[in-house]
């Protein structure tokens, strides 16, 4: 998603190739800003500012805004649209691979406000949560089904649920109907607030290895965990059962029922039975 407000001399047509749907609902914009708990000293990374509906309000309320926009035309036009605010920096870049260390000084506290294109939402959120320095807080607009996965509880969890909640507390802010955008998307969107944890939700000695085990566990999510884990790790079902026994997990459970500490227990047990090699994915 990308924010929008009309102005003469700036392109008004969304680029389908970039997944652009411009936010046109001021009430939703207000709820996004309220969820971010803004203060005058904040540094905000805004992803997908588009034509600046949120950016305009942000520069009025916080110390500094760094706006990252994939569309070079929109990025170049944004400062003039907002009358060149001194506390705004615009960067024409892809948020999936932009180097945050070049934009933010080490040990700097910052928050993220983002209207994310559906096709790039998951990798952008994962990258921000795994980045250094990590944000204190993210408020992101994504497809509603993705939002539900982010905030899911044991019983309905998926890989994204674990990946997000390993690093942050996730809370649904609001749903956003298609008519809130121009042009309207074909699906409902939602705003999610992610409060980044000071430490991950479980202690593991190798995060790559941990997520390798999680991905393996969801290799066949409809199967019992013993079979799904064995299939994903490429080991015999007996070894999968032994890992779960060591972890104290019922082998007949389904992967979507596990919480993050239980996945951490499985990871640690897997290292005893079939060590997870650093760097594997």
N, C-alpha and C positions, 0 to 999 in steps of 0.2 A: 504494500500500500504506500501511497505517497500523498502528502497533504496538498491542498489546492486553494487558491483564491484567484479570481480573474483579474487581469490587468492588461491594458493595451500594450502591445509591443512584445509580449512574451507568449510563446507557444501555449495554446490552451488544450490541444489535443493530446490525449494520453498515448503513450507508446506501448502497444500490446506486447511487443517483444521484451519489454522490461517489467511487465506485470504491473503497470501503473493503473491505480484506481485512486482518484484524488478525494481525500476526506472533505466532505461538504457540510458536516453536521457540527455546529459549534458546541452543542451539549456534550457530544462524545469527546471533542477536543478538551473541554473543561474537565471531564472525568479523568482523562489521561494525565493532565497536569496535576489534578488533585491527588491522584494515586502516587505521583512522584515525590510528594512531600517537599516541595521546592523551598529553598531558603536563599537569601541574598548572596551567600558565600559559595553556592554550588557551582561546580563545573559540570556541564551537561554535554554528553556525546549524543547528538541526534542523528539517527540513521534514517535516510529517506525523507528529508525535509520537503522535497518537491517544491511547491511554490510558497511555502513558508507560513501556513496557517498556525502551526504550533511554534515555529521558530520565532515569529513575531511576539508571541506571548512570553516565550522563554527569555529572549534578550531583555525584556522589560523586568524580569523577576530574578535573574541569577547573575552571577559574576561573569561567567564566560560560557559561550556555546560553541562547540565544534560540530559543524554539520557535515556529514558524509553523504554525498549524493552520487549515485552511479551515472545519472544522466548529466553529462558535461554541460549541456545547454542550460539546464535548470540550475546547476551549481554556479555557473558563471553569472546568471541573472539574479540570484537570490540576494546578494548584498544591496544592489540598487533597488530591488523591490521593497526592501526594508529600510531604505534611506541610510545605508552604510553604517549600521551600528558598530561602535568601536569594540564591543565585546563579542563579535561574531567572526569566526573563522570558517570558511567554506572549503571543503576538500572534495575534488572530483575523483572518486575512487570506489572500488567494490569492497563493501564491508566484510566480505568473506575472506579477503586477503590483505587488507590495509594493515600497516604496521602501527599499532597503537602506541608503541614506545616512541615513535617519531612525533606523536601528537600530544603526549602526556608525559610530564616529568616523572621520574621514579618516585614512588611512595605518595603519589598524588591521589587524593580521594575524588571519585567522580561517580556520576549516575548516567544511565542510558535511557533515552526515550526513543522509541523506534516504531515506525509503521513499516513492517517488513513485507516485501513481496513474498507471496506464498512459496514460490519455488526455492527461495534462499533462506527461509525463516530458520529451519533446523540448524544448518551449518553456521549461520551467524550467531544464534543463541549459544550453541555449543562452544564456538570459538571465544565468545566473550566470557563465558563461565570458566573456560580453561586458560584464559589469557593472564598475562602479568603486565601491569597490575590489573587485578580484577576490579570490576565496578562494585560499589556498595549496594546498588539497587538497579534493577531493570524494570521498565514498564514498556511492554511490547504488544503490538497489535499483530495477530496472526489469524489463520483460519481457525474457526471455532473447534473443529475436530482436533487440531493440533493443540489448542489451548486445553481442551479436556484431557488430552493425554499428558500434558505437562503437569496438571494438578491432580491427576488420578491417584487413588489410594489403593493399597493392596487388595487384590480382587479384580482390579481393572488396569493394572500397571503394564507398561510396555517398555521397550528400550529407552524411548525418549523420556518417559517418566523417571526412570532410574538416572539417566544422564543429567537431567535437570535437577532433580531433588538430591542428588549426591552433593551438589554445590550450593543449593538455594532452597528457601521455603517458597513454595509457589501458591499463589492465590488468584482466583478468577475475580476480575474487577467488574466487567460487564460484557454483554453480547452487543454486537453492532450489526444491524441488518444491512442488506445490500443497498438499500435506497439511501444510505448515509454517504455513499460515494458517487463520484462522477468519473467515468461510467460505472454503473453498479456491477459488482462481480456476480458470479453465479452462485456463490455460497455465502453463508453468514460468517462474520468475523467475530473476534473476541479480544479483549484486552486482558493481559495477565501481568501481575506484579510478582517479581522475583527478588526476594531479599537474600542477598548472597551471605552464606555462612562464613564465620571467621575461620572455621576448619571444616573439611568435608564431613558429611553425615556419618561416615564410617572410616576407621583407620585401616589403610592398606599400604603396603610397602611399594607397590607398583601400580599406578592408576591405569596404565595401558593394559597390564595383565588382568586387572580387575574387570575392565570393560570388555576384554576379550572373553572372559568367562560369562559375563552378562549376555553378550551377543550369542554365545554358544547356547546358553540356557533358553533363549528365545528362538532358537533355530527352528523349532517345531512347537509353537506355543500351545497347540491343542493337545499335544501329547503329555503324558506324565513327565515330570521333571527328569527322572532317571533317563528316559529315552531321549528327550530333547537335548539334555546336557551331553550325553554320550555322542549323539549325532553331531552336535555343534563342535565338540572338541575332537571328534574323529577317534574316539576310544571305544572299547568294548562296554556294553551295558553293565557288566559286572563292575568295571572300574567306576562308571558313573554312579552306581549304587554305593560303592565304597566311599566315594567322595561325599555323598550326601549323608551317609552314616556317620562319617567323621565330623561333618558339620552339624549333626543333630537335626537334620531336615528330613521330613517324611518324603520318601522317594516317589510317592504317588501324587503329590501335589502338582498343580500346574504353575508354570513360571510367573504368570500374572498375579499370583497370590502372595509372592514374597516381598518383604520389605528390604530396605537397603542393608541394614545390619545382617540380615540372613544371607544376602548375596555376598557380603564381605566374608562371612563364615565359609561359604562354598568356595570362594576364591582361595582362602587360606588352606582349606582342605585339599583343593585341587593341586596346590603346590607340593603337597606331601605325596600325592598319588601320581600325578602327571604334571611336573613343574611347568608353569607358564613362562615361556622364554621372553625376556625383555625385548620390546620392539615388535613382537608379533602382533598381527591384527587380522 
